[in-house]
Amino acid sequence: MSHADTPAEPLAREESIARLVDDVDGLVSPPDVCLRLFELIHSPRSGAKEIAEVVAVDPGLTARLLRMANSAFYGFSRKIDTVSRAVTVIGNGELYSLVLSISAVKSFTSIPNDLVSMETFWRHSVYTGLLARALAQRVRVLHPERLFVAGLLHDIGSLVLYHERPDIMRDLLLVADGDEEVLYRAEQEELGFTHATLAGYLMEKWLLPTELQQAVLWHHEPREARTARMEAHLLYVAGLLVNESDQGNFAGSPRADIRVPQEVLEELGVDEDELFFAFEEAAEQFPSTLRALL
Protein backbone atom coordinates (compact mmCIF):
# COMPACT_ATOMS: atom_id res chain seq x y z
CA MET A 1 0.00 0.00 0.00
CA SER A 2 1.63 3.28 -1.06
CA HIS A 3 1.78 6.25 1.30
CA ALA A 4 -0.11 9.42 0.46
CA ASP A 5 3.00 11.59 -0.01
CA THR A 6 4.69 9.21 -2.48
CA PRO A 7 4.07 9.19 -6.30
CA ALA A 8 0.43 8.28 -5.60
CA GLU A 9 -0.12 12.01 -4.97
CA PRO A 10 0.45 13.86 -8.26
CA LEU A 11 -1.93 16.64 -7.20
CA ALA A 12 -2.51 18.54 -3.98
CA ARG A 13 -5.22 17.07 -1.77
CA GLU A 14 -7.76 19.81 -2.46
CA GLU A 15 -7.25 19.49 -6.21
CA SER A 16 -7.64 15.72 -6.00
CA ILE A 17 -10.90 16.03 -4.11
CA ALA A 18 -12.24 18.68 -6.49
CA ARG A 19 -11.38 16.51 -9.49
CA LEU A 20 -13.15 13.49 -8.01
CA VAL A 21 -16.27 15.51 -7.32
CA ASP A 22 -16.17 17.19 -10.73
CA ASP A 23 -16.04 13.78 -12.40
CA VAL A 24 -19.40 12.83 -10.90
CA ASP A 25 -20.85 16.33 -10.75
CA GLY A 26 -23.71 15.57 -13.10
CA LEU A 27 -24.79 12.67 -10.91
CA VAL A 28 -24.48 14.30 -7.49
CA SER A 29 -25.28 17.98 -8.02
CA PRO A 30 -28.44 19.10 -6.27
CA PRO A 31 -31.32 19.48 -8.72
CA ASP A 32 -32.61 22.90 -9.75
CA VAL A 33 -35.50 22.60 -7.29
CA CYS A 34 -33.02 22.60 -4.40
CA LEU A 35 -31.22 25.69 -5.64
CA ARG A 36 -34.51 27.54 -6.15
CA LEU A 37 -35.69 26.38 -2.74
CA PHE A 38 -32.53 27.73 -1.11
CA GLU A 39 -33.18 31.14 -2.67
CA LEU A 40 -36.81 31.22 -1.55
CA ILE A 41 -36.09 30.10 2.00
CA HIS A 42 -33.60 32.93 2.39
CA SER A 43 -35.88 35.53 0.84
CA PRO A 44 -37.96 37.67 3.22
CA ARG A 45 -40.66 37.94 0.55
CA SER A 46 -41.35 34.20 0.28
CA GLY A 47 -43.77 32.13 2.32
CA ALA A 48 -45.00 28.55 2.59
CA LYS A 49 -47.15 28.89 -0.52
CA GLU A 50 -44.25 29.91 -2.81
CA ILE A 51 -41.96 27.27 -1.35
CA ALA A 52 -44.60 24.56 -1.74
CA GLU A 53 -45.11 25.49 -5.39
CA VAL A 54 -41.41 24.90 -6.12
CA VAL A 55 -41.39 21.51 -4.38
CA ALA A 56 -44.60 20.44 -6.14
CA VAL A 57 -42.90 20.73 -9.54
CA ASP A 58 -41.12 17.43 -8.75
CA PRO A 59 -43.74 14.71 -8.11
CA GLY A 60 -41.20 12.21 -6.80
CA LEU A 61 -39.79 14.74 -4.34
CA THR A 62 -43.29 15.71 -3.26
CA ALA A 63 -44.22 12.09 -2.54
CA ARG A 64 -41.06 11.45 -0.52
CA LEU A 65 -41.44 14.69 1.43
CA LEU A 66 -45.03 13.86 2.39
CA ARG A 67 -44.03 10.30 3.36
CA MET A 68 -41.32 11.73 5.61
CA ALA A 69 -43.72 14.27 7.13
CA ASN A 70 -46.13 11.45 7.98
CA SER A 71 -43.53 8.99 9.24
CA ALA A 72 -42.58 8.20 12.83
CA PHE A 73 -39.59 10.50 12.32
CA TYR A 74 -41.82 13.51 13.06
CA GLY A 75 -44.68 11.86 14.89
CA PHE A 76 -47.24 14.52 14.01
CA SER A 77 -50.67 13.75 15.45
CA ARG A 78 -52.52 14.79 12.27
CA LYS A 79 -51.93 13.59 8.72
CA ILE A 80 -49.92 16.00 6.56
CA ASP A 81 -51.57 15.85 3.14
CA THR A 82 -50.25 18.97 1.36
CA VAL A 83 -46.76 20.30 0.70
CA SER A 84 -47.67 23.73 2.07
CA ARG A 85 -48.72 22.11 5.35
CA ALA A 86 -45.48 20.11 5.41
CA VAL A 87 -43.52 23.34 4.88
CA THR A 88 -45.37 25.00 7.75
CA VAL A 89 -44.91 22.21 10.29
CA ILE A 90 -41.34 21.26 9.33
CA GLY A 91 -39.98 24.81 9.08
CA ASN A 92 -38.07 26.54 6.31
CA GLY A 93 -34.55 25.95 7.57
CA GLU A 94 -34.97 22.25 8.14
CA LEU A 95 -36.94 21.89 4.91
CA TYR A 96 -33.97 22.77 2.71
CA SER A 97 -31.72 20.23 4.42
CA LEU A 98 -34.43 17.57 4.25
CA VAL A 99 -35.25 18.18 0.58
CA LEU A 100 -31.56 18.13 -0.30
CA SER A 101 -31.13 14.87 1.61
CA ILE A 102 -34.06 13.27 -0.21
CA SER A 103 -32.59 14.44 -3.53
CA ALA A 104 -29.13 13.18 -2.58
CA VAL A 105 -30.45 9.70 -1.81
CA LYS A 106 -32.06 9.59 -5.24
CA SER A 107 -29.00 11.00 -7.02
CA PHE A 108 -26.38 8.87 -5.32
CA THR A 109 -28.38 5.69 -5.71
CA SER A 110 -27.97 6.16 -9.46
CA ILE A 111 -24.16 6.00 -9.21
CA PRO A 112 -23.24 2.55 -10.53
CA ASN A 113 -20.87 0.47 -8.42
CA ASP A 114 -20.32 -3.19 -7.80
CA LEU A 115 -18.43 -2.93 -4.51
CA VAL A 116 -21.23 -2.52 -2.00
CA SER A 117 -24.90 -3.24 -1.56
CA MET A 118 -26.76 0.05 -1.94
CA GLU A 119 -29.50 -1.26 0.33
CA THR A 120 -26.95 -1.94 3.08
CA PHE A 121 -25.35 1.46 2.51
CA TRP A 122 -28.59 3.43 2.87
CA ARG A 123 -29.84 1.35 5.79
CA HIS A 124 -26.62 2.21 7.62
CA SER A 125 -26.91 5.89 6.70
CA VAL A 126 -30.57 6.24 7.70
CA TYR A 127 -30.07 4.40 10.98
CA THR A 128 -27.01 6.52 11.81
CA GLY A 129 -29.00 9.68 11.16
CA LEU A 130 -31.90 8.57 13.34
CA LEU A 131 -29.63 7.60 16.21
CA ALA A 132 -27.60 10.81 15.93
CA ARG A 133 -30.83 12.81 16.18
CA ALA A 134 -32.09 10.78 19.14
CA LEU A 135 -28.79 11.34 20.95
CA ALA A 136 -28.80 15.04 20.09
CA GLN A 137 -32.22 15.40 21.70
CA ARG A 138 -30.88 13.89 24.91
CA VAL A 139 -27.90 16.25 25.14
CA ARG A 140 -30.13 19.21 24.20
CA VAL A 141 -28.32 20.20 21.03
CA LEU A 142 -30.09 23.03 19.25
CA HIS A 143 -32.07 21.84 16.19
CA PRO A 144 -31.36 18.10 16.65
CA GLU A 145 -32.99 17.35 13.27
CA ARG A 146 -29.77 18.57 11.66
CA LEU A 147 -28.06 15.47 12.98
CA PHE A 148 -30.36 13.26 10.93
CA VAL A 149 -29.16 14.99 7.76
CA ALA A 150 -25.53 14.66 8.89
CA GLY A 151 -26.01 10.95 9.55
CA LEU A 152 -27.82 10.35 6.30
CA LEU A 153 -25.02 11.97 4.29
CA HIS A 154 -21.96 11.11 6.40
CA ASP A 155 -20.71 8.35 4.07
CA ILE A 156 -21.64 9.81 0.67
CA GLY A 157 -17.94 10.37 -0.02
CA SER A 158 -17.57 6.58 -0.04
CA LEU A 159 -19.94 6.30 -3.01
CA VAL A 160 -17.82 8.77 -4.97
CA LEU A 161 -14.71 6.75 -4.16
CA TYR A 162 -16.37 3.45 -5.07
CA HIS A 163 -17.32 4.91 -8.44
CA GLU A 164 -14.11 6.82 -9.22
CA ARG A 165 -11.47 4.63 -7.53
CA PRO A 166 -13.01 1.13 -7.59
CA ASP A 167 -9.75 -0.82 -7.76
CA ILE A 168 -8.20 1.00 -4.81
CA MET A 169 -11.39 0.81 -2.76
CA ARG A 170 -11.82 -2.90 -3.47
CA ASP A 171 -8.40 -3.50 -1.92
CA LEU A 172 -9.11 -1.22 1.03
CA LEU A 173 -12.44 -2.89 1.75
CA LEU A 174 -10.65 -6.24 1.90
CA VAL A 175 -8.09 -4.77 4.30
CA ALA A 176 -10.83 -3.26 6.48
CA ASP A 177 -12.79 -6.54 6.72
CA GLY A 178 -15.96 -4.78 7.86
CA ASP A 179 -14.27 -2.32 10.25
CA GLU A 180 -15.06 1.29 9.35
CA GLU A 181 -12.25 2.70 11.47
CA VAL A 182 -9.68 0.53 9.67
CA LEU A 183 -11.12 1.61 6.31
CA TYR A 184 -10.90 5.27 7.30
CA ARG A 185 -7.23 4.99 8.24
CA ALA A 186 -6.45 2.97 5.11
CA GLU A 187 -8.04 5.67 2.91
CA GLN A 188 -5.94 8.34 4.59
CA GLU A 189 -2.76 6.35 4.03
CA GLU A 190 -3.49 5.37 0.44
CA LEU A 191 -5.25 8.47 -0.88
CA GLY A 192 -4.17 11.28 1.41
CA PHE A 193 -7.81 12.02 2.22
CA THR A 194 -10.91 10.06 3.22
CA HIS A 195 -14.58 9.55 2.42
CA ALA A 196 -15.30 11.98 5.28
CA THR A 197 -13.22 14.70 3.61
CA LEU A 198 -15.11 14.16 0.37
CA ALA A 199 -18.48 14.26 2.09
CA GLY A 200 -17.63 17.48 3.90
CA TYR A 201 -16.54 19.02 0.59
CA LEU A 202 -19.81 18.03 -1.06
CA MET A 203 -21.88 19.42 1.80
CA GLU A 204 -20.04 22.72 1.60
CA LYS A 205 -20.69 22.82 -2.15
CA TRP A 206 -24.39 22.17 -1.48
CA LEU A 207 -24.57 25.14 0.94
CA LEU A 208 -25.49 23.05 3.96
CA PRO A 209 -24.80 24.62 7.39
CA THR A 210 -21.20 24.75 8.58
CA GLU A 211 -22.04 22.68 11.65
CA LEU A 212 -23.18 19.81 9.43
CA GLN A 213 -20.11 20.08 7.21
CA GLN A 214 -17.80 19.93 10.22
CA ALA A 215 -19.68 17.10 11.94
CA VAL A 216 -19.40 14.96 8.80
CA LEU A 217 -15.78 15.95 8.15
CA TRP A 218 -14.71 14.81 11.64
CA HIS A 219 -17.14 11.95 12.31
CA HIS A 220 -14.24 9.49 12.67
CA GLU A 221 -12.03 11.89 14.67
CA PRO A 222 -14.40 14.06 16.69
CA ARG A 223 -11.68 15.30 19.04
CA GLU A 224 -10.07 17.06 16.06
CA ALA A 225 -13.17 19.16 15.32
CA ARG A 226 -12.56 22.86 15.93
CA THR A 227 -16.23 23.73 15.50
CA ALA A 228 -19.35 21.58 15.86
CA ARG A 229 -17.40 19.42 18.32
CA MET A 230 -20.55 18.12 19.99
CA GLU A 231 -22.16 17.30 16.65
CA ALA A 232 -19.05 15.43 15.51
CA HIS A 233 -19.06 13.35 18.71
CA LEU A 234 -22.76 12.57 18.31
CA LEU A 235 -22.21 11.37 14.76
CA TYR A 236 -19.19 9.30 15.83
CA VAL A 237 -21.15 7.53 18.58
CA ALA A 238 -24.15 6.94 16.32
CA GLY A 239 -21.95 5.36 13.66
CA LEU A 240 -20.29 3.07 16.19
CA LEU A 241 -23.51 1.86 17.77
CA VAL A 242 -25.35 1.30 14.50
CA ASN A 243 -22.63 -1.13 13.47
CA GLU A 244 -23.74 -3.36 16.34
CA SER A 245 -27.24 -3.67 14.91
CA ASP A 246 -28.63 -6.30 12.57
CA GLN A 247 -30.53 -3.75 10.50
CA GLY A 248 -28.10 -0.86 10.08
CA ASN A 249 -24.54 -2.13 10.19
CA PHE A 250 -21.94 -0.97 7.69
CA ALA A 251 -20.75 -4.33 6.40
CA GLY A 252 -23.90 -6.46 6.13
CA SER A 253 -23.31 -8.22 9.44
CA PRO A 254 -23.20 -6.75 12.96
CA ARG A 255 -20.02 -6.34 14.98
CA ALA A 256 -20.05 -7.49 18.58
CA ASP A 257 -16.79 -5.94 19.80
CA ILE A 258 -17.73 -2.24 19.75
CA ARG A 259 -17.49 -0.04 22.84
CA VAL A 260 -17.98 3.69 23.10
CA PRO A 261 -14.86 5.16 24.78
CA GLN A 262 -15.54 6.55 28.25
CA GLU A 263 -14.01 9.90 27.36
CA VAL A 264 -16.52 10.24 24.52
CA LEU A 265 -19.44 9.56 26.88
CA GLU A 266 -18.04 12.21 29.22
CA GLU A 267 -17.68 14.67 26.33
CA LEU A 268 -21.37 14.21 25.52
CA GLY A 269 -22.52 14.00 29.12
CA VAL A 270 -24.51 10.78 28.63
CA ASP A 271 -24.43 7.35 30.22
CA GLU A 272 -24.94 3.92 28.71
CA ASP A 273 -28.62 3.82 29.73
CA GLU A 274 -29.26 6.94 27.64
CA LEU A 275 -27.48 5.32 24.71
CA PHE A 276 -29.79 2.34 25.03
CA PHE A 277 -32.97 4.44 25.07
CA ALA A 278 -31.79 6.52 22.11
CA PHE A 279 -31.09 3.31 20.21
CA GLU A 280 -34.59 2.02 20.98
CA GLU A 281 -36.11 5.27 19.70
CA ALA A 282 -34.11 5.11 16.47
CA ALA A 283 -35.08 1.46 15.96
CA GLU A 284 -38.76 2.36 16.27
CA GLN A 285 -38.48 5.14 13.66
CA PHE A 286 -36.25 3.21 11.27
CA PRO A 287 -38.77 1.20 9.17
CA SER A 288 -41.07 4.07 8.24
CA THR A 289 -38.20 6.52 7.66
CA LEU A 290 -36.46 4.05 5.37
CA ARG A 291 -39.66 3.51 3.38
CA ALA A 292 -40.17 7.26 3.07
CA LEU A 293 -36.71 7.91 1.68
CA LEU A 294 -36.06 4.92 -0.60
GUBABA-12572 format. One record per residue (C-alpha): residue number from 1; x, y, z. Coordinates in Angstrom, 3 decimals. Layout:
N
+-----+----------+----------+----------+
!   n !       c1 !       c2 !       c3 !
+-----+----------+----------+----------+
! NUM !        X !        Y !        Z !
...
+-----+----------+----------+----------+
***
This chain:
294
+-----+----------+----------+----------+
!   n !       c1 !       c2 !       c3 !
+-----+----------+----------+----------+
!   1 !    0.000 !    0.000 !    0.000 !
!   2 !    1.627 !    3.279 !   -1.061 !
!   3 !    1.778 !    6.250 !    1.302 !
!   4 !   -0.106 !    9.423 !    0.462 !
!   5 !    3.003 !   11.589 !   -0.012 !
!   6 !    4.686 !    9.207 !   -2.483 !
!   7 !    4.071 !    9.188 !   -6.300 !
!   8 !    0.427 !    8.281 !   -5.600 !
!   9 !   -0.120 !   12.008 !   -4.971 !
!  10 !    0.445 !   13.859 !   -8.259 !
!  11 !   -1.932 !   16.638 !   -7.195 !
!  12 !   -2.513 !   18.539 !   -3.976 !
!  13 !   -5.217 !   17.074 !   -1.765 !
!  14 !   -7.755 !   19.810 !   -2.459 !
!  15 !   -7.252 !   19.486 !   -6.205 !
!  16 !   -7.635 !   15.721 !   -6.005 !
!  17 !  -10.901 !   16.031 !   -4.112 !
!  18 !  -12.235 !   18.681 !   -6.487 !
!  19 !  -11.381 !   16.515 !   -9.487 !
!  20 !  -13.150 !   13.488 !   -8.014 !
!  21 !  -16.275 !   15.508 !   -7.325 !
!  22 !  -16.174 !   17.193 !  -10.731 !
!  23 !  -16.038 !   13.781 !  -12.402 !
!  24 !  -19.405 !   12.832 !  -10.900 !
!  25 !  -20.851 !   16.333 !  -10.752 !
!  26 !  -23.710 !   15.565 !  -13.102 !
!  27 !  -24.793 !   12.673 !  -10.908 !
!  28 !  -24.483 !   14.303 !   -7.493 !
!  29 !  -25.278 !   17.980 !   -8.024 !
!  30 !  -28.442 !   19.101 !   -6.269 !
!  31 !  -31.322 !   19.481 !   -8.720 !
!  32 !  -32.612 !   22.900 !   -9.749 !
!  33 !  -35.501 !   22.598 !   -7.291 !
!  34 !  -33.017 !   22.595 !   -4.398 !
!  35 !  -31.223 !   25.686 !   -5.644 !
!  36 !  -34.509 !   27.535 !   -6.154 !
!  37 !  -35.689 !   26.382 !   -2.744 !
!  38 !  -32.532 !   27.726 !   -1.109 !
!  39 !  -33.177 !   31.139 !   -2.668 !
!  40 !  -36.810 !   31.221 !   -1.547 !
!  41 !  -36.094 !   30.102 !    2.001 !
!  42 !  -33.597 !   32.929 !    2.392 !
!  43 !  -35.876 !   35.527 !    0.837 !
!  44 !  -37.961 !   37.666 !    3.219 !
!  45 !  -40.658 !   37.935 !    0.552 !
!  46 !  -41.347 !   34.196 !    0.275 !
!  47 !  -43.768 !   32.127 !    2.320 !
!  48 !  -44.999 !   28.551 !    2.595 !
!  49 !  -47.146 !   28.892 !   -0.525 !
!  50 !  -44.255 !   29.913 !   -2.811 !
!  51 !  -41.957 !   27.274 !   -1.354 !
!  52 !  -44.596 !   24.559 !   -1.735 !
!  53 !  -45.108 !   25.489 !   -5.391 !
!  54 !  -41.409 !   24.899 !   -6.120 !
!  55 !  -41.387 !   21.506 !   -4.384 !
!  56 !  -44.601 !   20.437 !   -6.135 !
!  57 !  -42.897 !   20.733 !   -9.540 !
!  58 !  -41.119 !   17.434 !   -8.754 !
!  59 !  -43.742 !   14.714 !   -8.107 !
!  60 !  -41.200 !   12.213 !   -6.798 !
!  61 !  -39.785 !   14.742 !   -4.342 !
!  62 !  -43.289 !   15.712 !   -3.262 !
!  63 !  -44.218 !   12.094 !   -2.542 !
!  64 !  -41.062 !   11.453 !   -0.516 !
!  65 !  -41.443 !   14.693 !    1.427 !
!  66 !  -45.026 !   13.855 !    2.388 !
!  67 !  -44.028 !   10.302 !    3.363 !
!  68 !  -41.317 !   11.727 !    5.608 !
!  69 !  -43.715 !   14.267 !    7.127 !
!  70 !  -46.134 !   11.449 !    7.980 !
!  71 !  -43.534 !    8.990 !    9.240 !
!  72 !  -42.580 !    8.203 !   12.826 !
!  73 !  -39.590 !   10.505 !   12.320 !
!  74 !  -41.819 !   13.511 !   13.056 !
!  75 !  -44.681 !   11.858 !   14.888 !
!  76 !  -47.243 !   14.524 !   14.009 !
!  77 !  -50.667 !   13.745 !   15.445 !
!  78 !  -52.524 !   14.791 !   12.273 !
!  79 !  -51.932 !   13.585 !    8.725 !
!  80 !  -49.924 !   15.998 !    6.562 !
!  81 !  -51.573 !   15.854 !    3.140 !
!  82 !  -50.254 !   18.973 !    1.365 !
!  83 !  -46.764 !   20.299 !    0.695 !
!  84 !  -47.675 !   23.731 !    2.067 !
!  85 !  -48.719 !   22.110 !    5.351 !
!  86 !  -45.480 !   20.115 !    5.406 !
!  87 !  -43.516 !   23.339 !    4.877 !
!  88 !  -45.368 !   24.998 !    7.745 !
!  89 !  -44.906 !   22.211 !   10.288 !
!  90 !  -41.339 !   21.263 !    9.327 !
!  91 !  -39.982 !   24.805 !    9.076 !
!  92 !  -38.072 !   26.544 !    6.312 !
!  93 !  -34.552 !   25.951 !    7.573 !
!  94 !  -34.970 !   22.250 !    8.136 !
!  95 !  -36.939 !   21.886 !    4.914 !
!  96 !  -33.967 !   22.768 !    2.706 !
!  97 !  -31.716 !   20.225 !    4.418 !
!  98 !  -34.429 !   17.574 !    4.246 !
!  99 !  -35.246 !   18.176 !    0.581 !
! 100 !  -31.558 !   18.132 !   -0.302 !
! 101 !  -31.133 !   14.872 !    1.612 !
! 102 !  -34.059 !   13.274 !   -0.211 !
! 103 !  -32.588 !   14.442 !   -3.528 !
! 104 !  -29.129 !   13.181 !   -2.577 !
! 105 !  -30.451 !    9.702 !   -1.806 !
! 106 !  -32.065 !    9.589 !   -5.240 !
! 107 !  -28.995 !   11.004 !   -7.021 !
! 108 !  -26.378 !    8.865 !   -5.316 !
! 109 !  -28.376 !    5.691 !   -5.708 !
! 110 !  -27.969 !    6.163 !   -9.457 !
! 111 !  -24.163 !    5.998 !   -9.210 !
! 112 !  -23.244 !    2.550 !  -10.526 !
! 113 !  -20.873 !    0.472 !   -8.418 !
! 114 !  -20.321 !   -3.193 !   -7.802 !
! 115 !  -18.426 !   -2.928 !   -4.514 !
! 116 !  -21.233 !   -2.521 !   -1.999 !
! 117 !  -24.904 !   -3.239 !   -1.562 !
! 118 !  -26.762 !    0.053 !   -1.944 !
! 119 !  -29.502 !   -1.262 !    0.335 !
! 120 !  -26.955 !   -1.940 !    3.082 !
! 121 !  -25.346 !    1.460 !    2.505 !
! 122 !  -28.588 !    3.426 !    2.874 !
! 123 !  -29.843 !    1.351 !    5.790 !
! 124 !  -26.617 !    2.207 !    7.619 !
! 125 !  -26.911 !    5.888 !    6.701 !
! 126 !  -30.571 !    6.240 !    7.695 !
! 127 !  -30.067 !    4.401 !   10.982 !
! 128 !  -27.013 !    6.524 !   11.808 !
! 129 !  -28.999 !    9.685 !   11.156 !
! 130 !  -31.901 !    8.572 !   13.336 !
! 131 !  -29.631 !    7.596 !   16.211 !
! 132 !  -27.603 !   10.812 !   15.933 !
! 133 !  -30.833 !   12.811 !   16.180 !
! 134 !  -32.093 !   10.781 !   19.144 !
! 135 !  -28.791 !   11.336 !   20.950 !
! 136 !  -28.805 !   15.042 !   20.092 !
! 137 !  -32.225 !   15.405 !   21.697 !
! 138 !  -30.882 !   13.889 !   24.911 !
! 139 !  -27.896 !   16.246 !   25.136 !
! 140 !  -30.130 !   19.207 !   24.199 !
! 141 !  -28.317 !   20.205 !   21.033 !
! 142 !  -30.092 !   23.030 !   19.249 !
! 143 !  -32.071 !   21.842 !   16.190 !
! 144 !  -31.364 !   18.100 !   16.645 !
! 145 !  -32.988 !   17.353 !   13.273 !
! 146 !  -29.773 !   18.571 !   11.655 !
! 147 !  -28.057 !   15.472 !   12.977 !
! 148 !  -30.357 !   13.262 !   10.929 !
! 149 !  -29.156 !   14.992 !    7.763 !
! 150 !  -25.535 !   14.655 !    8.889 !
! 151 !  -26.006 !   10.946 !    9.549 !
! 152 !  -27.823 !   10.350 !    6.303 !
! 153 !  -25.024 !   11.968 !    4.286 !
! 154 !  -21.963 !   11.111 !    6.397 !
! 155 !  -20.708 !    8.350 !    4.074 !
! 156 !  -21.635 !    9.806 !    0.673 !
! 157 !  -17.945 !   10.368 !   -0.020 !
! 158 !  -17.570 !    6.584 !   -0.041 !
! 159 !  -19.940 !    6.299 !   -3.007 !
! 160 !  -17.818 !    8.768 !   -4.973 !
! 161 !  -14.707 !    6.745 !   -4.160 !
! 162 !  -16.375 !    3.454 !   -5.069 !
! 163 !  -17.316 !    4.912 !   -8.438 !
! 164 !  -14.113 !    6.824 !   -9.215 !
! 165 !  -11.471 !    4.632 !   -7.532 !
! 166 !  -13.008 !    1.131 !   -7.589 !
! 167 !   -9.749 !   -0.822 !   -7.760 !
! 168 !   -8.202 !    0.999 !   -4.805 !
! 169 !  -11.392 !    0.807 !   -2.764 !
! 170 !  -11.818 !   -2.898 !   -3.473 !
! 171 !   -8.399 !   -3.503 !   -1.921 !
! 172 !   -9.107 !   -1.217 !    1.030 !
! 173 !  -12.441 !   -2.889 !    1.755 !
! 174 !  -10.654 !   -6.236 !    1.897 !
! 175 !   -8.094 !   -4.771 !    4.297 !
! 176 !  -10.831 !   -3.261 !    6.482 !
! 177 !  -12.793 !   -6.536 !    6.718 !
! 178 !  -15.962 !   -4.777 !    7.858 !
! 179 !  -14.274 !   -2.317 !   10.248 !
! 180 !  -15.065 !    1.295 !    9.347 !
! 181 !  -12.250 !    2.700 !   11.466 !
! 182 !   -9.681 !    0.534 !    9.668 !
! 183 !  -11.125 !    1.612 !    6.311 !
! 184 !  -10.897 !    5.273 !    7.304 !
! 185 !   -7.226 !    4.993 !    8.240 !
! 186 !   -6.453 !    2.971 !    5.109 !
! 187 !   -8.037 !    5.670 !    2.913 !
! 188 !   -5.936 !    8.336 !    4.591 !
! 189 !   -2.763 !    6.350 !    4.031 !
! 190 !   -3.486 !    5.366 !    0.438 !
! 191 !   -5.254 !    8.471 !   -0.885 !
! 192 !   -4.165 !   11.280 !    1.415 !
! 193 !   -7.812 !   12.022 !    2.223 !
! 194 !  -10.909 !   10.065 !    3.217 !
! 195 !  -14.577 !    9.555 !    2.423 !
! 196 !  -15.302 !   11.976 !    5.281 !
! 197 !  -13.223 !   14.703 !    3.608 !
! 198 !  -15.106 !   14.160 !    0.367 !
! 199 !  -18.484 !   14.256 !    2.087 !
! 200 !  -17.626 !   17.480 !    3.896 !
! 201 !  -16.538 !   19.025 !    0.591 !
! 202 !  -19.809 !   18.035 !   -1.060 !
! 203 !  -21.882 !   19.421 !    1.802 !
! 204 !  -20.037 !   22.720 !    1.598 !
! 205 !  -20.692 !   22.819 !   -2.146 !
! 206 !  -24.387 !   22.174 !   -1.479 !
! 207 !  -24.574 !   25.136 !    0.943 !
! 208 !  -25.488 !   23.051 !    3.963 !
! 209 !  -24.796 !   24.622 !    7.390 !
! 210 !  -21.196 !   24.750 !    8.576 !
! 211 !  -22.041 !   22.675 !   11.649 !
! 212 !  -23.178 !   19.808 !    9.427 !
! 213 !  -20.111 !   20.075 !    7.208 !
! 214 !  -17.797 !   19.928 !   10.223 !
! 215 !  -19.676 !   17.099 !   11.935 !
! 216 !  -19.396 !   14.956 !    8.802 !
! 217 !  -15.778 !   15.945 !    8.151 !
! 218 !  -14.712 !   14.807 !   11.636 !
! 219 !  -17.136 !   11.950 !   12.308 !
! 220 !  -14.241 !    9.493 !   12.667 !
! 221 !  -12.031 !   11.886 !   14.665 !
! 222 !  -14.403 !   14.060 !   16.693 !
! 223 !  -11.683 !   15.304 !   19.038 !
! 224 !  -10.068 !   17.062 !   16.064 !
! 225 !  -13.167 !   19.160 !   15.318 !
! 226 !  -12.561 !   22.862 !   15.927 !
! 227 !  -16.225 !   23.734 !   15.497 !
! 228 !  -19.351 !   21.580 !   15.862 !
! 229 !  -17.403 !   19.421 !   18.318 !
! 230 !  -20.545 !   18.124 !   19.992 !
! 231 !  -22.165 !   17.298 !   16.650 !
! 232 !  -19.047 !   15.431 !   15.508 !
! 233 !  -19.058 !   13.350 !   18.706 !
! 234 !  -22.760 !   12.566 !   18.310 !
! 235 !  -22.210 !   11.366 !   14.757 !
! 236 !  -19.191 !    9.301 !   15.832 !
! 237 !  -21.150 !    7.532 !   18.580 !
! 238 !  -24.146 !    6.935 !   16.321 !
! 239 !  -21.949 !    5.360 !   13.661 !
! 240 !  -20.289 !    3.073 !   16.187 !
! 241 !  -23.514 !    1.857 !   17.766 !
! 242 !  -25.346 !    1.304 !   14.500 !
! 243 !  -22.629 !   -1.129 !   13.467 !
! 244 !  -23.742 !   -3.358 !   16.343 !
! 245 !  -27.240 !   -3.665 !   14.909 !
! 246 !  -28.634 !   -6.297 !   12.574 !
! 247 !  -30.533 !   -3.752 !   10.496 !
! 248 !  -28.104 !   -0.863 !   10.080 !
! 249 !  -24.540 !   -2.127 !   10.194 !
! 250 !  -21.943 !   -0.969 !    7.694 !
! 251 !  -20.752 !   -4.331 !    6.400 !
! 252 !  -23.898 !   -6.456 !    6.130 !
! 253 !  -23.310 !   -8.217 !    9.435 !
! 254 !  -23.201 !   -6.746 !   12.956 !
! 255 !  -20.021 !   -6.341 !   14.978 !
! 256 !  -20.046 !   -7.493 !   18.584 !
! 257 !  -16.788 !   -5.936 !   19.800 !
! 258 !  -17.728 !   -2.243 !   19.748 !
! 259 !  -17.487 !   -0.044 !   22.844 !
! 260 !  -17.980 !    3.686 !   23.102 !
! 261 !  -14.859 !    5.156 !   24.782 !
! 262 !  -15.536 !    6.551 !   28.253 !
! 263 !  -14.009 !    9.903 !   27.362 !
! 264 !  -16.523 !   10.238 !   24.522 !
! 265 !  -19.437 !    9.559 !   26.878 !
! 266 !  -18.036 !   12.207 !   29.222 !
! 267 !  -17.683 !   14.669 !   26.335 !
! 268 !  -21.370 !   14.205 !   25.519 !
! 269 !  -22.522 !   13.997 !   29.116 !
! 270 !  -24.513 !   10.776 !   28.627 !
! 271 !  -24.433 !    7.353 !   30.225 !
! 272 !  -24.941 !    3.915 !   28.713 !
! 273 !  -28.616 !    3.824 !   29.729 !
! 274 !  -29.263 !    6.937 !   27.637 !
! 275 !  -27.479 !    5.317 !   24.708 !
! 276 !  -29.795 !    2.339 !   25.026 !
! 277 !  -32.973 !    4.440 !   25.073 !
! 278 !  -31.789 !    6.518 !   22.112 !
! 279 !  -31.092 !    3.310 !   20.212 !
! 280 !  -34.590 !    2.023 !   20.980 !
! 281 !  -36.115 !    5.267 !   19.705 !
! 282 !  -34.115 !    5.113 !   16.468 !
! 283 !  -35.079 !    1.460 !   15.964 !
! 284 !  -38.764 !    2.365 !   16.268 !
! 285 !  -38.481 !    5.139 !   13.662 !
! 286 !  -36.251 !    3.206 !   11.269 !
! 287 !  -38.766 !    1.196 !    9.165 !
! 288 !  -41.073 !    4.071 !    8.244 !
! 289 !  -38.200 !    6.516 !    7.658 !
! 290 !  -36.455 !    4.046 !    5.371 !
! 291 !  -39.662 !    3.514 !    3.380 !
! 292 !  -40.167 !    7.262 !    3.072 !
! 293 !  -36.709 !    7.910 !    1.676 !
! 294 !  -36.064 !    4.924 !   -0.599 !
+-----+----------+----------+----------+
***
